[in-house]
Amino acid sequence: MADDQESFLSHLVELRDRLIRILIVLLIAFVPLAFFARELYSLFAAPLLATLPAGGKMIATDVVGVFLVPMKVALMVAFLVVLPYILYQIWAFVAPGLYAHEKKLALPLLVASVLLFFVGMAFAYFAFFPMVFGFMSKFAPEGVAWMTDIEKYFSFVLGMFLAFGATFEVPVIVILLVKTGVVSVARLREWRPYVIVGAFVVGAIFTPPDVISQFMMAVPLWLLYEVGIVLAGFISQKEAPVSAADIAD
């Protein structure tokens, strides 16, 4: 019992130390970026500003919003910059408790999930936002000044970044489900009609209430599900001979 308590406390101490390292590195990355907070916000708001009517601007209804929102953007960028280090610390904490075959699976999936999350954010920034904002600007009634508060814009964009980043994780989730034996590739193919319907439901929930937004989330979600099935099937076929040999041995 004493040994178990000592081991538990040592894990807590290690976790605390790694969290402190993450916070320190995040602060180191944030401080220089804070000096460019205004420029970072300009890039952050570029998709909307490019679609506003001539003379259109964003507004700040909060007294400190003009300061806090750019700082939030700088903090978000700092987090993305140090994300590989954060994931390294997480990996270093959990890796000693994994078996060799689990490490072999977890590390590539961890790297792939980070890359796919960034790809999802890039898709939202370069494809989703320009199309949706362009549609909204043309749909605005005559005589209505279409402007938005910077705090609301930040919340909307951050939510879409998270939504599309999570959407692009679908192949990793599918592969993980197959590799852990939770579901088979054949069963995933059988679920295809339900996934397509579910993708449009997810698009309707997490995107603005227009058809374009829903399609731009639902279609990639469905296609990424198909990619996950193909990759999971390829990996399963590739490892099948090895498993048979191991059984023979």
C-alpha positions in Angstrom: 0.0 0.0 0.0 2.8 2.4 0.9 4.6 1.6 -2.4 1.4 2.3 -4.3 0.9 5.6 -2.6 4.5 6.6 -3.2 4.2 5.7 -6.9 0.9 7.7 -7.1 2.6 10.7 -5.5 5.6 10.5 -7.8 3.2 10.5 -10.8 1.5 13.6 -9.5 4.8 15.4 -9.0 5.9 14.5 -12.5 2.6 15.7 -13.9 2.9 19.0 -12.0 6.5 19.5 -13.3 5.4 18.9 -16.9 2.4 21.3 -16.6 4.8 23.9 -15.2 7.1 23.4 -18.2 4.2 23.7 -20.6 3.1 27.0 -19.0 6.6 28.4 -19.0 7.1 27.6 -22.7 3.7 28.9 -23.5 4.5 32.2 -21.7 7.9 32.4 -23.5 6.1 32.1 -26.8 3.3 34.5 -25.9 5.4 37.4 -24.7 7.0 38.3 -28.1 3.8 37.5 -30.0 1.9 40.0 -27.7 3.9 42.8 -29.3 2.4 41.8 -32.7 -1.1 41.3 -31.4 -2.6 43.9 -33.6 -1.0 42.5 -36.8 -2.0 38.9 -35.8 -5.6 40.1 -35.3 -5.5 41.7 -38.7 -4.6 38.3 -40.2 -7.2 36.7 -38.0 -9.9 39.0 -39.2 -8.8 39.1 -42.9 -11.5 36.7 -44.2 -14.3 38.9 -42.9 -12.7 42.2 -43.7 -12.2 41.1 -47.3 -15.9 40.6 -47.7 -17.3 43.6 -45.9 -18.9 46.3 -48.1 -16.9 49.4 -49.0 -16.4 51.4 -45.8 -17.5 48.5 -43.6 -15.6 47.9 -40.4 -15.7 45.7 -37.4 -16.7 47.2 -34.1 -15.9 46.8 -30.4 -18.8 47.2 -27.9 -16.6 46.4 -24.9 -14.3 49.0 -23.4 -11.3 46.7 -23.1 -12.3 44.5 -26.1 -9.8 46.3 -28.4 -7.0 45.1 -26.1 -8.2 41.7 -24.9 -9.3 40.2 -28.2 -5.9 40.8 -30.0 -4.2 39.4 -26.9 -6.5 36.3 -27.1 -5.5 35.9 -30.7 -1.8 36.1 -29.7 -2.3 33.6 -27.0 -4.0 31.2 -29.4 -1.1 31.5 -31.9 1.3 30.9 -29.1 -0.5 27.8 -28.1 -0.4 26.5 -31.7 3.3 27.3 -31.9 4.1 25.3 -28.8 1.6 22.5 -29.4 4.3 20.1 -30.5 6.1 20.7 -27.2 2.9 20.2 -25.3 2.2 16.9 -27.0 5.8 15.8 -26.4 5.3 16.4 -22.7 2.1 14.5 -22.7 3.8 11.7 -24.6 6.7 11.6 -22.2 4.3 11.3 -19.3 2.1 8.4 -20.7 4.7 6.5 -22.8 6.4 4.7 -19.8 3.0 3.0 -19.1 2.5 1.8 -22.6 3.5 -1.6 -24.2 5.8 -1.6 -27.2 3.0 -2.2 -29.7 0.9 0.5 -28.1 3.8 3.0 -28.5 4.2 1.9 -32.1 0.6 2.8 -32.7 0.2 5.9 -30.5 3.1 8.0 -31.7 2.2 8.0 -35.5 -1.5 8.6 -34.7 -0.5 11.5 -32.3 1.6 13.2 -35.1 -1.1 12.6 -37.7 -3.8 14.0 -35.4 -1.8 17.2 -34.9 -1.2 17.6 -38.7 -4.8 16.9 -39.5 -6.0 19.4 -36.9 -3.9 22.1 -38.5 -5.2 21.1 -41.9 -8.7 21.5 -40.6 -8.0 24.9 -39.3 -6.4 25.9 -42.6 -9.5 24.6 -44.5 -11.7 26.7 -42.3 -9.6 29.8 -42.8 -8.9 29.6 -46.5 -12.1 27.9 -47.8 -14.9 28.0 -45.3 -14.7 31.6 -44.0 -14.3 33.4 -47.4 -17.3 31.5 -48.9 -19.6 31.9 -45.8 -18.7 35.5 -45.2 -19.1 36.2 -48.9 -22.6 34.6 -48.9 -23.6 36.6 -45.8 -22.4 39.9 -47.2 -24.5 39.4 -50.4 -27.5 38.1 -48.4 -27.7 41.2 -46.1 -30.8 43.2 -46.8 -30.6 46.6 -48.5 -29.8 49.4 -46.1 -28.5 47.1 -43.4 -24.9 47.8 -42.3 -23.4 44.4 -41.8 -20.7 44.8 -39.0 -19.8 42.5 -36.2 -18.3 42.9 -32.7 -14.7 41.7 -32.6 -15.4 39.6 -29.4 -18.2 37.8 -31.2 -16.1 37.3 -34.3 -13.3 35.8 -32.2 -15.7 33.4 -30.5 -17.2 32.4 -33.8 -13.9 31.8 -35.5 -12.4 29.9 -32.6 -15.4 27.7 -32.5 -15.1 26.9 -36.2 -11.4 26.3 -35.8 -12.2 23.7 -33.1 -15.1 22.2 -35.1 -13.1 21.8 -38.3 -10.0 20.7 -36.5 -12.0 17.9 -34.8 -13.7 17.0 -38.1 -10.4 16.4 -39.8 -9.5 13.9 -36.9 -12.0 11.4 -38.3 -9.4 9.2 -40.1 -7.4 8.9 -37.0 -10.5 8.0 -35.0 -11.5 5.4 -37.6 -8.0 3.8 -37.7 -7.9 3.7 -33.9 -11.3 2.0 -33.6 -10.2 -0.7 -36.1 -6.8 -1.2 -34.6 -8.2 -1.6 -31.1 -10.7 -4.1 -32.3 -13.7 -2.0 -31.4 -15.2 -2.3 -34.9 -14.3 -3.9 -38.1 -13.7 -2.3 -41.5 -16.7 -4.2 -42.9 -18.9 -2.8 -40.2 -17.7 0.7 -40.9 -18.8 0.3 -44.5 -22.2 -0.9 -43.3 -22.5 2.3 -41.2 -21.8 4.5 -44.3 -25.5 5.7 -44.8 -25.8 6.6 -41.1 -22.5 8.4 -41.1 -23.6 10.5 -44.1 -26.8 11.5 -42.4 -24.9 12.1 -39.1 -22.4 14.3 -41.0 -25.2 16.6 -42.2 -26.7 16.7 -38.7 -23.3 17.7 -37.3 -22.9 20.3 -40.0 -26.4 21.7 -39.1 -25.5 21.9 -35.4 -22.0 23.4 -35.5 -22.1 25.8 -38.5 -24.3 28.8 -39.3 -27.8 28.1 -40.4 -27.2 28.1 -44.2 -26.9 25.3 -46.6 -23.3 26.3 -47.8 -21.9 26.1 -44.3 -23.5 22.8 -43.6 -22.3 21.3 -46.8 -18.7 22.5 -46.2 -18.6 20.6 -43.0 -20.7 17.6 -43.8 -19.0 16.7 -47.1 -15.4 16.8 -45.7 -16.6 14.8 -42.7 -18.0 12.1 -44.9 -15.0 12.0 -47.2 -12.6 11.8 -44.3 -14.6 8.9 -43.0 -14.1 7.2 -46.3 -10.4 7.9 -46.2 -10.2 6.4 -42.7 -11.9 3.2 -43.9 -9.4 2.9 -46.8 -6.4 3.5 -44.6 -7.7 1.2 -41.9 -8.3 -1.6 -44.5 -4.8 -1.1 -45.9 -3.2 -1.3 -42.5 -5.2 -4.4 -41.6 -4.2 -6.2 -44.8 -0.6 -5.2 -44.3 -0.5 -6.6 -40.8 -2.5 -9.7 -41.5 0.5 -11.9 -42.6 2.5 -10.8 -39.6 -0.3 -11.8 -37.2 -0.5 -15.2 -38.8 3.2 -15.8 -38.5 3.1 -14.8 -34.9 0.3 -17.3 -34.3 2.3 -20.1 -36.0 5.3 -19.3 -33.9 
